[in-house]
Amino acid sequence: MEVATSQIQVANINATVPPWAGAVITVTLLSLSSPLLLQLARPKKRLRKCSQCLGVGNNLCLMCKGRGKQGGLFTGEPLEKCSTCAGRGRQLCTQCAGKGIINR
């Protein structure tokens, strides 16, 4: 029994290639790319904004109420930088760790 072959001439070199060689190459390429195809076929998680900080990543400081200072005229204490937020007036969100996005 003789297998049908085709002649290919590449750079003055004669090579005999069996007709099923194209199928082998195609299957090999598909098997190598299958992890990528599986990754593309997976449903993507939708990014959701954090419900506590509304996607900002930080909240107002509860001690100074966002002013960055403690004390003052109404409390009778001297005006000082807030020790909780270091004078920034904001603290990292505890729910999303400052990312602003939650995926659960």
C-alpha positions as a Markdown table, in Angstrom:
| # | Residue | x | y | z |
|---|---|---|---|---|
| 1 | Met | 0.0 | 0.0 | 0.0 |
| 2 | Glu | 1.4 | 3.3 | -1.0 |
| 3 | Val | 0.7 | 6.6 | 0.8 |
| 4 | Ala | -0.1 | 9.6 | -1.4 |
| 5 | Thr | 2.5 | 12.3 | -0.9 |
| 6 | Ser | 2.9 | 15.8 | -2.3 |
| 7 | Gln | 6.1 | 17.4 | -3.4 |
| 8 | Ile | 7.1 | 20.8 | -1.9 |
| 9 | Gln | 10.0 | 22.8 | -3.1 |
| 10 | Val | 11.5 | 25.2 | -0.6 |
| 11 | Ala | 14.8 | 26.9 | -1.2 |
| 12 | Asn | 15.8 | 24.4 | -3.9 |
| 13 | Ile | 15.2 | 21.5 | -1.5 |
| 14 | Asn | 12.7 | 18.8 | -2.4 |
| 15 | Ala | 10.8 | 17.4 | 0.6 |
| 16 | Thr | 8.1 | 14.8 | 0.7 |
| 17 | Val | 5.2 | 15.7 | 3.1 |
| 18 | Pro | 2.4 | 13.3 | 3.8 |
| 19 | Pro | -1.2 | 14.7 | 3.3 |
| 20 | Trp | -2.1 | 14.4 | 7.0 |
| 21 | Ala | 0.8 | 16.6 | 8.1 |
| 22 | Gly | -1.5 | 19.7 | 8.0 |
| 23 | Ala | -3.9 | 18.1 | 10.4 |
| 24 | Val | -1.2 | 17.3 | 12.8 |
| 25 | Ile | 0.1 | 20.8 | 12.8 |
| 26 | Thr | -3.4 | 22.2 | 13.3 |
| 27 | Val | -4.2 | 19.9 | 16.3 |
| 28 | Thr | -0.8 | 20.7 | 17.8 |
| 29 | Leu | -1.4 | 24.5 | 17.5 |
| 30 | Leu | -4.9 | 24.1 | 19.0 |
| 31 | Ser | -3.7 | 22.1 | 21.9 |
| 32 | Leu | -1.0 | 24.7 | 22.7 |
| 33 | Ser | -3.5 | 27.5 | 22.6 |
| 34 | Ser | -6.3 | 25.8 | 24.5 |
| 35 | Pro | -5.4 | 27.3 | 27.9 |
| 36 | Leu | -5.8 | 30.7 | 26.3 |
| 37 | Leu | -9.1 | 29.7 | 24.7 |
| 38 | Leu | -10.3 | 28.4 | 28.0 |
| 39 | Gln | -9.3 | 31.7 | 29.7 |
| 40 | Leu | -11.2 | 33.7 | 27.2 |
| 41 | Ala | -14.3 | 31.5 | 27.5 |
| 42 | Arg | -14.5 | 31.9 | 31.3 |
| 43 | Pro | -17.0 | 34.5 | 32.4 |
| 44 | Lys | -15.3 | 37.6 | 33.7 |
| 45 | Lys | -16.0 | 38.9 | 37.2 |
| 46 | Arg | -17.6 | 42.2 | 37.2 |
| 47 | Leu | -15.7 | 44.8 | 39.2 |
| 48 | Arg | -17.9 | 46.3 | 41.9 |
| 49 | Lys | -17.3 | 49.5 | 43.8 |
| 50 | Cys | -16.8 | 49.2 | 47.5 |
| 51 | Ser | -20.1 | 49.9 | 49.3 |
| 52 | Gln | -18.3 | 51.5 | 52.3 |
| 53 | Cys | -16.0 | 54.0 | 50.5 |
| 54 | Leu | -18.0 | 54.2 | 47.2 |
| 55 | Gly | -14.9 | 53.3 | 45.2 |
| 56 | Val | -12.7 | 56.0 | 46.5 |
| 57 | Gly | -10.5 | 53.8 | 48.7 |
| 58 | Asn | -10.6 | 55.9 | 51.8 |
| 59 | Asn | -13.1 | 57.2 | 54.3 |
| 60 | Leu | -13.3 | 60.3 | 56.4 |
| 61 | Cys | -11.4 | 60.0 | 59.7 |
| 62 | Leu | -13.9 | 59.4 | 62.5 |
| 63 | Met | -11.9 | 61.2 | 65.1 |
| 64 | Cys | -11.5 | 64.6 | 63.4 |
| 65 | Lys | -14.4 | 64.1 | 61.0 |
| 66 | Gly | -12.2 | 64.9 | 58.0 |
| 67 | Arg | -10.6 | 68.1 | 59.2 |
| 68 | Gly | -7.2 | 66.6 | 60.0 |
| 69 | Lys | -7.2 | 68.5 | 63.3 |
| 70 | Gln | -8.4 | 67.8 | 66.8 |
| 71 | Gly | -9.4 | 70.3 | 69.5 |
| 72 | Gly | -10.2 | 73.9 | 68.9 |
| 73 | Leu | -12.6 | 76.5 | 70.1 |
| 74 | Phe | -15.6 | 74.3 | 70.9 |
| 75 | Thr | -13.7 | 71.7 | 72.9 |
| 76 | Gly | -11.4 | 74.1 | 74.7 |
| 77 | Glu | -8.4 | 72.1 | 73.8 |
| 78 | Pro | -5.5 | 73.4 | 71.7 |
| 79 | Leu | -5.7 | 72.8 | 68.0 |
| 80 | Glu | -3.4 | 69.9 | 67.1 |
| 81 | Lys | -2.9 | 67.5 | 64.2 |
| 82 | Cys | -5.2 | 64.5 | 64.4 |
| 83 | Ser | -3.2 | 61.5 | 65.8 |
| 84 | Thr | -5.5 | 58.9 | 64.1 |
| 85 | Cys | -5.1 | 60.1 | 60.5 |
| 86 | Ala | -1.8 | 62.0 | 60.9 |
| 87 | Gly | -3.5 | 65.2 | 59.8 |
| 88 | Arg | -4.8 | 63.9 | 56.4 |
| 89 | Gly | -8.4 | 63.8 | 57.4 |
| 90 | Arg | -8.9 | 60.4 | 55.7 |
| 91 | Gln | -8.2 | 56.8 | 56.6 |
| 92 | Leu | -7.9 | 53.7 | 54.3 |
| 93 | Cys | -11.1 | 51.9 | 53.8 |
| 94 | Thr | -11.2 | 48.8 | 56.0 |
| 95 | Gln | -13.6 | 46.8 | 53.8 |
| 96 | Cys | -11.6 | 47.1 | 50.5 |
| 97 | Ala | -8.1 | 47.8 | 52.0 |
| 98 | Gly | -7.9 | 51.1 | 50.0 |
| 99 | Lys | -8.5 | 49.5 | 46.6 |
| 100 | Gly | -12.0 | 50.9 | 46.1 |
| 101 | Ile | -13.1 | 47.6 | 44.4 |
| 102 | Ile | -14.6 | 44.5 | 45.9 |
| 103 | Asn | -15.0 | 41.1 | 44.2 |
| 104 | Arg | -16.7 | 38.4 | 46.2 |
